[in-house]
Amino acid sequence: MEFEQDLSFEHEIISPLVKRSISFLQNDLEINVSSDSTDGVSTKKVNLKKNTAMIGTGGSVQVLVTMGYDDALLDKIIEAFLEGEEIDEDEMDEVKESVSCEVINTIVGNALKNPLDDTALSITPPILIYEATSLFKQKSSQIVTATIKTEFGEMLVTVVGPKASYSKTLNFKEL
């Protein structure tokens, strides 16, 4: 099955992730979103935010998704998750990891479905990226980013997938 003919990457992957991210921030966490921008970017690397979680999908749709947060935004997300519960400062790193991974797991799990066939779209366990500062693209891959701006900072959603999967309508910028 040819991805180019059957999968609109923009419609089936990027758009649902951005929409669910926005609705999750606004409706579930009560964080105002001021804007979002999606850019098709063909570049050799994407600079990740310090607080970035990563998850992959498997099956007939294979992409890598990262979600990174500015410090103030992640602090606000954690505050919403804790619902006023106090935590010790020495537990904060563990809480950041847990919340970051839960957010990406929830968004990807709710947003993506398998548009190609009736097989299950599996997702890997999410992980928090500690040491990596960039994602580097391979020759046969494509990277799309979406920046969601909130009153507490930005959320960067990045999707890396096979170049053949991307819709030609995105008009990628070659950098």
NORGI-V407185 format. One record per helix or strand. SS is the DSSP state (H for helix, E for strand). FROM is the first residue (numbers start at 0). TO is the last residue. Records with the same first field share a line. If there is no record, write none. Layout:
SS->FROM-TO / FROM-TO
This chain:
H->2-5 / 8-27 / 70-81 / 88-110 / 162-164 / 167-169
E->32-41 / 44-46 / 50-57 / 62-68 / 121-122 / 126-128 / 133-135 / 140-149 / 152-161 / 172-173
